Amino acid sequence: MPPKSKEGVVFSGAWISWAHTVVAYSAFLGALITGLYLHYHKIVENEYYGYPDEWFPSVSATIGDRYPERSVFQVFIAMTSGPRFALVFLWYILTARPDSVLPTFVAGTGLFRTLTCGGWTYVTSTDDHGWHDVFMISYLVATLPWTLGCIALSPKGNSRALKYRKILAGSFFGTLGPLIYFFIQHKVHKVAGAYTTYAFFEWALILLDVGFDAVTALDFQDFEIVIRDVQGSSRGYVYWLPNKGFRVSDAVLEKEKDKPAGQIFGSGFSWSEAVDAAADIYNGFVFWSMLTSLGLTVWYFPLWHMGISGYEVMVMCTISPFLLCSSSLRSLVIKNVRYVHLLSLTGLLAYLIRTPELRLFAVGFGVSMTCLAWSATWYAERSQAACLDARVLAWSIGLLASSLAKFASHTNNPIWPIMHAENGGSNKIGLFLALAAILRSTRQTTDNRGVLETVGSPAGSHVLAGLGLGGLFFGMHALLSDSSTMILWVWEGFPVSGPIAANGVVTLLAMGGGVVHFVWLQEGASSWRHFSLLSIGAFLLTSYSNWTGFLGAVLMAIELMSLAPSLIGSAARRGPAAFGLGFLIYNILVLAHVWVVAYAFVPGGPLMREHTDWVMTATVLFIGAGIYTTPASNDNIKSRQRPNRNGRNRFKSYYVYALVILELLAISVSYLRFPTNDYTPYHKEEKVITAGVWTIHFSLDNDMWSSERRIRDLIKELEVDVIGLIETDLQRIIMGNRDTTQYLAEDLGMYVDFGPGPNKHTWGSALLSKFPILNSTHHLLPSPVGELAPAIHATLDAYGEHIDVVVFHSGQEEDPEDRRQQSEYLARLMRESPRPLILLSYLVIKPQEGNYNTYVGEKSGMKDIDPSDWDRWCEYILYKGIKRSGYARVSRSTITDTEIQVGKFVVGEAEGSDERVPEEEVAEGLRFPGMFRGEGVRGHQYHVFDEPRYYN
């Protein structure tokens, strides 16, 4: 029992830590023991397997809804709350100092974790699944800043505590890798026993999490808590003796102030400066939102013209910074940069314009103004290291914010001009915030004319700086403007052996790592060592698939983001021409990036055919040219940086805080987007597969609006279980770096295979399925002259039987030899399949003529879904070894230029005949929806033969 004295009850602060540790462990272990004793077989069972395949329960199964395990856990968690609040408060007392905001932030995070723990403990998934997930995700996300913050603030005088914290934190984060791996093995691959292994890692996280907080006992042992009664019966108060802990904390932070972490976090906090930083970052977000929308709105026109339209010239609106070469115009722009930024908002207002041509012109003008405004700002602040670094960091983090917005919105940016309220846009909110951000961040304008002259350098060095900017702009836009772009570069199909779309958070974390790298090392980020890492990353990404290729993607993300401040700072000191040249080089790379796939439609196309490797090599070399010019500029301004070091680093701290918030949001989005893989077909009782094929025209409708939601609605209303989508590769600058299949798969509850990837130079094909995809292979069919022809050959587990599905997009009418070779290749592929097979295809043939007889007949073993349907050219559905029961053609409305064709097949039955039967003789589960008869809905109706056809 604690001793009594004249001061009252006195006890060591370490008892708070021990009480928290013992009661918290009792909550989890008590529930585990109770569950194992009372409900062992029930709590080890999951949706796929039970005992003996799975023999140890997960944490969630143990503390879930079963009585009395749930009650045991909740009672002890309630008992834990008191010591928990006291622990967080004592930690704040130990680490607080008046000129640092980090202790307050960490203490706030600790309180937030405590409250959210109560949320997911007492609001179970049965009570309210949505709020349970919100509390759980919030708790997990807050664990990262709490852990890292405690390590950063750990008193250096207590090396033992710091050692244990690093060991436990390293073990905690190291456990996440295998935890995720075995969860994927269980959820995606359905491996027996994987969930048991996952459960052990999950329990390890609990032990490590509580153990990390238990280390505070070593810090609190120098605290004495005194409780005394000052008036005989009134409330007492608590104070801590001795005060040594305060002095140690202050002394250590003072000692550490010259180290990078101390420079960044050891300064005061100002809400005004924080708002300034947020405004700058949002301006960067707006820049990237407009720039990424330009190519997308340009693409609409050659898409409908099937070749060069003339509107492609609008890509050159980015070279407006050349205007800064005129001293009079440069002075005018710099003095009125606020108004130039405001003019750029026409790019956000463009969504109000219905006419595609006028909308493109509005976007182009907005992009030209934002490029001019940012270039003028960088040039004007070229001698103010703090301001220039801040602007570039805001611009870079703005890219991360744009990519995060797309990650959360399934690769569409909600403020793009192809978006509106009906298809998921947030244009009004985005415009209002952009206006507020511009007014806030442009209150002061810096003009450094005459303050810093261009330093002595080799002749033409501004050209090298421009090359560096061009490579940098292109690399950031082409690879980092969407978190899934490089994932699709390395995707090779099923079984999954690489990253999936939900792993886009890794790309975002790597981008953040690049920003932090520059903040910590500053100009050291532009060394040749980092150029080497960039080159290695480009090589791995271009040459390898799956996780090896994605390692290259991570290196590219880190290095591109860390190089941006140095390359832009160097260009600013070389003169304004470097920015105009940089955007010109960027445009050339953008066009080359398109030429590698559109070679059949553009002048000089065959020269660049399938040469993404050339584009990547040029990008890296151009960045190398920029690095070559950087060191001299940096040496010249070192003396200017030192006097302003504290202010410079204080302002950088706000960008680090913003970066942490964005990364935590990214982790939350990744958790919410992780696929459930528990999908159900529409008519499983009848063992029906409803299969369709649709050319979706790159998800831009006839009026230049994003069409994902309209596509989703029709697929859902037609009750399609398996669909092949054609023209789906949108992962290029000119197409907005999008992926329609992510939204469709997650919203409709389907597995998805995207392939071949963007670096395979096709227009894309994709397969979405309600049935598990057991295996898939991506094919590039012979194309000696024209565009490459992609195909996906997948094996599905449909009602316990293996069914093959092939999705195929053939070459164009202008290349008959290509189409002949492709027909023979595909016929051989289909003939060699020993399983029932459905072909969902874009063939460009007339029924009963030419290559049709290669696809249908003895050469392939395939049958036409309706040989009497003479009015076809592009889309065809073929089959073998499975009963075809129905066929329908549904009009497209204004979504695309091609109808959707749908067939119904019955698994486990013979093929049947071509004899048609009336709908009344067909079972209800085998019928097509009646809503599309007559006038249909939203412009979709059964057409050509005006009703579905059914077969015996």
Stockholm file with secondary structure:
# STOCKHOLM 1.0

chainA/1-952         MPPKSKEGVVFSGAWISWAHTVVAYSAFLGALITGLYLHYHKIVENEYYGYPDEWFPSVSATIGDRYPERSVFQVFIAMTSGPRFALVFLWYILTARPDSVLPTFVAGTGLFRTLTCGGWTYVTSTDDHGWHDVFMISYLVATLPWTLGCIALSPKGNSRALKYRKILAGSFFGTLGPLIYFFIQHKVHKVAGAYTTYAFFEWALILLDVGFDAVTALDFQDFEIVIRDVQGSSRGYVYWLPNKGFRVSDAVLEKEKDKPAGQIFGSGFSWSEAVDAAADIYNGFVFWSMLTSLGLTVWYFPLWHMGISGYEVMVMCTISPFLLCSSSLRSLVIKNVRYVHLLSLTGLLAYLIRTPELRLFAVGFGVSMTCLAWSATWYAERSQAACLDARVLAWSIGLLASSLAKFASHTNNPIWPIMHAENGGSNKIGLFLALAAILRSTRQTTDNRGVLETVGSPAGSHVLAGLGLGGLFFGMHALLSDSSTMILWVWEGFPVSGPIAANGVVTLLAMGGGVVHFVWLQEGASSWRHFSLLSIGAFLLTSYSNWTGFLGAVLMAIELMSLAPSLIGSAARRGPAAFGLGFLIYNILVLAHVWVVAYAFVPGGPLMREHTDWVMTATVLFIGAGIYTTPASNDNIKSRQRPNRNGRNRFKSYYVYALVILELLAISVSYLRFPTNDYTPYHKEEKVITAGVWTIHFSLDNDMWSSERRIRDLIKELEVDVIGLIETDLQRIIMGNRDTTQYLAEDLGMYVDFGPGPNKHTWGSALLSKFPILNSTHHLLPSPVGELAPAIHATLDAYGEHIDVVVFHSGQEEDPEDRRQQSEYLARLMRESPRPLILLSYLVIKPQEGNYNTYVGEKSGMKDIDPSDWDRWCEYILYKGIKRSGYARVSRSTITDTEIQVGKFVVGEAEGSDERVPEEEVAEGLRFPGMFRGEGVRGHQYHVFDEPRYYN
#=GR chainA/1-952 SS CCCEETTEEEEETHHHHHHHHHHHHHHHHHHHHHHHHHSHHHHSCCSSCCTTTCCSCCHHHHSSSCTTHHHHHHHHHHHHHHHHHHHHHHHHHHHCCTTCSHHHHHHHHHHHHHHHHHHHHHSCTTTCHHHHHHHHHHHHHHHHHHHHHHHHHSCTTCHHHHHHHHHHHHHHHHHHHHHHHHHHHHHTSCCTTHHHHHHHHHHHHHHHHHHHHHTHHHHHTTCEEEEECSSSSSCCEEEEECTHHHHHHHHHHHHTTTSHHHHHHSSCCCHHHHHHHHHHHHHHHHHHHHHHHHHHHHHHHHHHHTSCCSGGGGGGGGGGGGGGGSHHHHHHHHHTHHHHHHHHTHHHHGGGCCSHHHHHHHHHHHHHHHHHHHHHHHHHTTTCHHHHHHHHHHHHHHHHHHHHHHHHTTTCCTTSTTCCGGGTCCHHHHHHHHHHHHHHHTSSCCCCTTTSCCCCCSTTHHHHHHHHHHHHHHHHHHHHSSTTHHHHHHCCCSSCCSCCGGGHHHHHHHHHHHHHHHHHHGGGGGSHHHHHHHHHHHHHHHHCCHHHHHHHHHHHHHHHHHHHHHHHHHHHHHCTHHHHHHHHHHHHHHHHHHHTTCTTTSTTHHHHTTCHHHHHHHHHHHHHHHHHHHHHHHHHHHHHHGGGHHHHHHHHHHHHHHHHHHHHHHHHHHHHHSCCCCCCCTTTTTTEEEEEEEECGGGBCTTSCBCHHHHHHHHHHTTCSEEEEESCCBCSGGGTSBCHHHHHHHHHTCEEEEESCGGGCSCCEEEEESSCEEEEEEEEECCSSSCCEEEEEEEEEETTEEEEEEEEECCCTTCHHHHHHHHHHHHHHHHTCCSCEEEEEECCCCTTSTTHHHHSBTTTTBEESCTTCCCCSSEEEEEESSEEEEEEEECCTTSCSSCEEEEEEETTSCCCCSCEECGGGSCGGGSCCGGGSTTCBTTBCBCSSSSCEEEC
#=GC SS_cons         CCCEETTEEEEETHHHHHHHHHHHHHHHHHHHHHHHHHSHHHHSCCSSCCTTTCCSCCHHHHSSSCTTHHHHHHHHHHHHHHHHHHHHHHHHHHHCCTTCSHHHHHHHHHHHHHHHHHHHHHSCTTTCHHHHHHHHHHHHHHHHHHHHHHHHHSCTTCHHHHHHHHHHHHHHHHHHHHHHHHHHHHHTSCCTTHHHHHHHHHHHHHHHHHHHHHTHHHHHTTCEEEEECSSSSSCCEEEEECTHHHHHHHHHHHHTTTSHHHHHHSSCCCHHHHHHHHHHHHHHHHHHHHHHHHHHHHHHHHHHHTSCCSGGGGGGGGGGGGGGGSHHHHHHHHHTHHHHHHHHTHHHHGGGCCSHHHHHHHHHHHHHHHHHHHHHHHHHTTTCHHHHHHHHHHHHHHHHHHHHHHHHTTTCCTTSTTCCGGGTCCHHHHHHHHHHHHHHHTSSCCCCTTTSCCCCCSTTHHHHHHHHHHHHHHHHHHHHSSTTHHHHHHCCCSSCCSCCGGGHHHHHHHHHHHHHHHHHHGGGGGSHHHHHHHHHHHHHHHHCCHHHHHHHHHHHHHHHHHHHHHHHHHHHHHCTHHHHHHHHHHHHHHHHHHHTTCTTTSTTHHHHTTCHHHHHHHHHHHHHHHHHHHHHHHHHHHHHHGGGHHHHHHHHHHHHHHHHHHHHHHHHHHHHHSCCCCCCCTTTTTTEEEEEEEECGGGBCTTSCBCHHHHHHHHHHTTCSEEEEESCCBCSGGGTSBCHHHHHHHHHTCEEEEESCGGGCSCCEEEEESSCEEEEEEEEECCSSSCCEEEEEEEEEETTEEEEEEEEECCCTTCHHHHHHHHHHHHHHHHTCCSCEEEEEECCCCTTSTTHHHHSBTTTTBEESCTTCCCCSSEEEEEESSEEEEEEEECCTTSCSSCEEEEEEETTSCCCCSCEECGGGSCGGGSCCGGGSTTCBTTBCBCSSSSCEEEC
//
